[in-house]
């Protein structure tokens, strides 16, 4: 467990947080620009001294202002990856990595060969840093942070300076690190697609405070998240298991709740855990089983809540058997269908609307 209590006044901005994060796993700090995400990770790293606070990682106290304990940054065994790679320009990639390995403190749990393999760095080892793309530089920076043998890895918007193509290049490597290494990570981002792909725990921040936190599935339904991501990105994130591939459509069959989804993702063997996002704007609600439609996915469920949304719309929460999804429909549709909590319904969604990402639950 990473336990943090911290207060810091910086001009007119005040950071005042108290939370605990499960370890291992990837805890995403998410919120609008200026909400205090980077300030918080700098406090955790020891780069910024809080006015008061306490930080403990798996029982080891890194900061306790009441007891005058303040472990210096270089002794906290906290790796840090910044927006810019901050590599040594006069060294080749191999030398940048070996530098971190030589200066590492504590027990060595990951070696150079393992990091090079995990991050696909072998073709880059003899290059100078100015010969690398932005995505390659960030992969080297992540590798250097890992080779310092950290107990905790902090990543402060590591993909923010990259274009979409370079972001897509780096994200699979971050997924591999999450799944292959047991090191806890705190990941700062303002891109929700990165949260969807990487996070196992979500922390929402606003004006220097923690306003909500929890598992990604539960948090995807939280009203605080809706106000941050915007109307078009509101939706449920549910976890399922790959059943196999449908040879007729080349779609992947995924068990979710009591039902089954057909998702556009390939090459995943049966038994793979898959995280799927169903956007509220893409869900069609029916009060009877669908017939003679092109829609590939129909999930039977029960309405559990109906609440007003922006404009002339309602958000309908549907329990599909251990998981809940959201559907945005017009208030006229709610009225015409006579929807009420407890009513059986069918949620329809096109396969092209679904985004799925494989993941391994932390242990």
N, C-alpha and C positions, 0 to 999 in steps of 0.2 A: 504494500500500500504506500502510495505517495501522499503524505498529509501536509497540507500547506495552509498557513494562516499568515497573512501579510497585509500591512497598511503602509501606504507611501503617498505623500503629498508632493506633487510636482507642479508648481504654479497653481493654476485653477483646476488641474486634474487630480482626482483622488482615487487611488487604488485601495480597495478594501475587500479582501476575499478570505474565505475559509472553506476548504473543500478537501475531500479525500478521493483519490483515484485508484482503481484496482490495478495491480501489476501481476504478470506482464500484460501487454496489450498496447494499443495505440489510442491515446486520449487526444481528441481533436479539440483545440480551443477555437471557437467559431463566433464571429460577431462582426459588426460593421467596423470600418476603419476608425481608429481612434478610441476603441472601447477598452484598450489596455492589455491586449494579448501579448504584444512584444514586451511591454513593461513587466508583465507577470513572469515570462520565461527568463528575462534578465535577472529578476529577483531570485528565481529558482537556481539559476546558474551561478549566482554570486557576483554577477557583474554590476548589479545595482543593489545598494544596501537599503532595506526598508526602514521605515521609522520604527516599526515594531513587527514582530512576527515569529513564527516557528515553522521550520521545514524539516521533515523526517522522511527518509526513504527506507522502507522495509526495516524500520526500527533504528536506523542509524541517523542521529541528529546532525543536520547540516547547519542549522541556524536555530538559535533560541535566544532572542534578545533579552528576555527576563533573566536568563542564566549567563548572559554575556558570552554565548557560544556563537562563533561565526567562522566556519571553516572556509579558508581561502578558496577561490575558484579552482585553482590548479590542484587542490587536494580533495575536491568534492567528487571526483570521478564522474563528471557529467560531461558528455559530449555535446557539442553545439554545432549545428549546421545553419549558416546564415543565408540570406537571400542571395548574396554574392559569394562565390566559392572561397575567396580569400586564400588561394593557394600561393605557395612560394614561387614567384615567376622565374627565379634563377635555377630552380630544380626541375628535373624531369619528373614525370608522374611517379615512377618507382621510388625516387628519393623523397618525394612528398609523403608517400605512404610509410616508408621506412622511418622517416623522422618521427611520426606519431608513434610507431611501434617501439622505438628506442626510448621515448619519453613516457611510455605507459607506466602507470602505477598499479599495484595490486596484482591479483592473479590473472594470468593470461587465459582467456576463454575463447578467443577467436584469433586465428593466425592470418598471415599475409595471403597465403594461397587460398584460404577459404573466402576472404573478402574479395580478392581478385575474381574468384569464380562466381560469387553471389552477384557481383555488380558488373560482370562482363568487362573487366578492365584489362585483360591480357593484351589486346591489340594496342592499348594506349601506353603501356609501361615505359617505352623509350621516347615518348613525345614530350616536347616542352608544353607548358600550360597554354601558351599563346596559340598553339596549333590545335587546341581542342574546341569543340562546339560548346555552347552554353550547357546543353544537357550532359555532355561528357565531363565538363568541369564540375558540375554538381555531383555526379556519380563519384568522382575522385574525392570531392569534399566529404561526402557521406562515408566513403571508405576510410579516409583519414580519421574522421571522428570515431568510427567503430574500432580502429586499431589502437586508439587510446585506452581501450578496454573499459568503457564507461559502464556504470551501474544504471545510468539513465541517459537517453538520447533526446535532446531538444532540437526540433527542426522549426525554425522561424520563417515561414513562407518560403521554403527552399525552391519552389517552382515559380515564384511570382515574377521573376525577371525573364522567364522563358516564354516563347510563343507556344501556341497550342500543339504544334508538331513535336517540339522538344519536350513539352510536358508529358505528352503521350509516350515519349521515348523513356522517360525516367520513371513514370508511375509503376510499370510492371516490376522494376527493380525494388521499389519501396514495398510493394506487395510481397515480394520474395523475402525481404528482410523481416517483415512482420510475421510471415508464416514459418520461416526457418530458424530465426533467432528468438530467444526468450527475453530479450532486452526490452524493458518498458520504454515507450516513446511518448513524448508530448509534441503534438504536431499543430502548428499554427497555420491557418489558411483562411482566405475569404472566398474560396471556390468550393461550392458544396459538392461538386462531383469528386473532388479529392477526399472529402469526408466520406462520401458514399463508398469509395473504393478502398479506403485505408482504415477508417476508424473502427474501433471496437467499443469506444465510450465517447460520448459527446458532451462538451461543456460549453454552454452558451454564456457569452459575456455582453454586458451593456453598461456603459458609463462607469467602468472600473469595478463592476460587481458581477458575481456569478448569479445569473437569473434562473438557470435550470441546468440539470445534468442527469445523465443516465445512459442506459444502453441505447444503441442506435435505433432499434425498432420502436421502443417506447417514445424516444425523443422525436421521431419523425411525425408523431401525432401531436406534439406539444404546440400549443398556440404561440408560444414565444418564438419557436423556430419559424413558424409561418410568417411572422411579421418581419423576419430578417431575410429569408430567401425570396420572398415575393410570391405573388399569386400563382404564377405559372409553374413554380417549382414545388408547390405544396403537394404532398403525397405520402403514402406509406412505404416504409422499407421493411420487407419481410424476408425471413430466412427459409430456404427450402433445401431439398435434397434432389440431386439429379437422378432420374429413373432410367434414362437412356435417350436414344435419339429416335425420332419418328422418320423412318426411311422415306415415307411419302412426301414429306415436307422439308426434310433436313433440319427441322427445329428440334431443340432439346426439350425433353419432357421433364418437368420439375414438380415434385410433390410439395404443395404449400397448404397448410391447414388440412381441411378435409378434401381439398380439390387438387387440381393439376393445371399447370401452366405450360404453354409452349413458347419457348424463349429463343431468340436469335443469338445463340452462342454455340460455338462448335468445339469439339475435341475434348470435352469433359467426360470422364468415365463415370459410370453409375456409382452413387454413394458420395459424390463430391458435394460439399456444402456450397450453396449458391445464395447470394444476397440479391434480391430483386426489388427494384423501385417501381411502384405503380403510382403514376401521377393522377391526382384527383380529376384533372381536366380531361383525362383519357378514359375514364370509367363511365360506362353506360349502365343504368340501373333498370332491371326488369322485375316485374312481380310474378312472372311465370317463366318456365324453362324456355330458352331461346331455341328456335327452329328455323331452318332454311336461311341462315345468315352467313356472311363471309367471315365474321369474327371467330377466331380460333379458340378463344379462351372464355369460359363461362364458369364462374365460381359461385357456388351456392352458399348463402350466409343468412344472417339475421341482423336486421337494423338494431343498433344499440343506442344511437344518438342522432339527433338532427339539430344543427345550429345554423344561424344565419351567417352568411359570408358577405363579402363585398358585393355591392350592386344588388341586382335582383337574383340572388343565388343562395343556395343552402349547401352546407357540407354535411354529407350523410356518412356516418361511421357504420361499417358493416363487419361483423365478426364472421370470419370464414372457417372457424374451428381452430381456436388457439392463436389466431393472428387477426389483426384488425386492419382494414383498409379504409380509405376515404374516397368518396365520390362527390364531385361538384355538379349539381344539377340546378336548373332554374326553380324558383319557388312555385311557379305554375306547374312544373312537373311533379314537385312534391305534393301539391294539392291534388292534381289529376290522378296520381297513383295512390293517393290516400295513404302515404307512408307514415308509419308510426313505429316507435320502438317496440321490438318484439316480432315485427312482421318478417316472414321469410322473403328473401329477395335473391336475385342472381346478378352478379357483377360481371359485365362483359367488357373485354379489353382486347384490342388488336395486338398481335405479337410484335409488330413493328414499333409499338409504343413502349415496350418493356426494355429495361436495361438490367443486365445481370452480371455479377462479378463473383468469381470463386473466392473463398476465404477459408482460413482455418481458425477455429475458436482458440484463444489463448489458454494454455494450461499452466 
